[in-house]
Each structure stands twice: as structure tokens, then as C-alpha cells.
Amino acid sequence: MSRGLLGLLLILAGLPALFLAPLELGAVRIAGVSLGWWYGGVVAPLLAFVLTLVSLGVSPDDSDRSQ
């Protein structure tokens, strides 16, 4: 199993772990929205995007070289 795939699986496992954590951690509200929503709707997708870019070896300079 590649490190990128393992990283994506860990990111996916983060949301259930957040809700199963003690003290109802997933229900804590930040800016009126639960921490679980922030993780599932914002943090996890951004982490997955960055991890995918790193796994594929894409850098910002690659777009300039295609011209």
C-alpha cells in the first residue's frame, strides 16, 4: 500500500474518530458550526487535496513549463 493511499485512509478515519472521542469532541462548536462539520467539510478535503498533489509530485512551477 502506498503512503499516499494510507494517508487518505487516515484522513477518512479522522471524522469517525472525532465523533467517538471522549467529551463529545465532534459536537464542540466553532463559529456556530460543529467541529465535526469543519473537519468533514473543510479540513479533510483540503488535506486530501494537498496529499494528492504531494503524492503526484505536482509543484506550482510545473504549470509554467508546459508553455
C-alpha positions as CSV (number, residue, x, y, z in Angstrom):
1,M,0.0,0.0,0.0
2,S,1.4,3.4,-0.9
3,R,2.0,6.1,1.6
4,G,-0.5,8.4,-0.2
5,L,-3.3,5.9,0.0
6,L,-2.6,5.2,3.6
7,G,-2.7,9.0,4.3
8,L,-6.1,9.3,2.6
9,L,-7.4,6.4,4.6
10,L,-6.2,8.1,7.8
11,I,-7.9,11.3,6.8
12,L,-11.1,9.5,6.3
13,A,-10.8,7.7,9.6
14,G,-10.5,11.1,11.3
15,L,-14.1,12.0,11.2
16,P,-15.5,8.9,13.0
17,A,-12.6,9.2,15.5
18,L,-13.6,12.8,16.2
19,F,-17.2,11.8,17.0
20,L,-16.1,8.8,19.1
21,A,-13.7,10.8,21.1
22,P,-14.5,11.4,24.8
23,L,-16.3,14.6,25.9
24,E,-18.3,14.8,22.6
25,L,-15.5,16.5,20.9
26,G,-17.2,16.4,17.5
27,A,-20.1,18.4,18.9
28,V,-17.9,21.3,20.0
29,R,-19.0,24.4,18.1
30,I,-16.6,26.9,16.4
31,A,-18.2,29.9,14.7
32,G,-21.6,28.3,15.3
33,V,-20.7,25.1,13.4
34,S,-19.7,21.8,14.9
35,L,-16.1,20.7,14.8
36,G,-17.2,17.5,13.0
37,W,-18.6,19.6,10.2
38,W,-15.5,21.7,10.0
39,Y,-13.4,18.6,9.7
40,G,-15.6,16.7,7.3
41,G,-16.5,19.8,5.1
42,V,-13.3,21.8,5.1
43,V,-10.2,20.3,6.8
44,A,-10.3,16.8,5.4
45,P,-10.9,17.8,1.8
46,L,-8.1,20.3,1.9
47,L,-5.8,17.7,3.5
48,A,-6.7,15.2,0.8
49,F,-6.1,17.7,-1.9
50,V,-2.7,18.6,-0.6
51,L,-1.8,15.0,0.0
52,T,-2.8,14.1,-3.6
53,L,-0.7,17.0,-5.0
54,V,2.3,15.8,-2.9
55,S,1.8,12.2,-4.0
56,L,1.6,13.1,-7.6
57,G,4.7,15.3,-7.4
58,V,2.9,18.4,-8.7
59,S,4.5,21.7,-7.9
60,P,3.4,25.2,-8.8
61,D,6.4,25.6,-11.2
62,D,5.2,22.7,-13.4
63,S,2.4,24.8,-14.9
64,D,4.9,27.3,-16.2
65,R,7.0,24.7,-18.0
66,S,4.1,23.5,-20.2
67,Q,4.1,26.6,-22.3
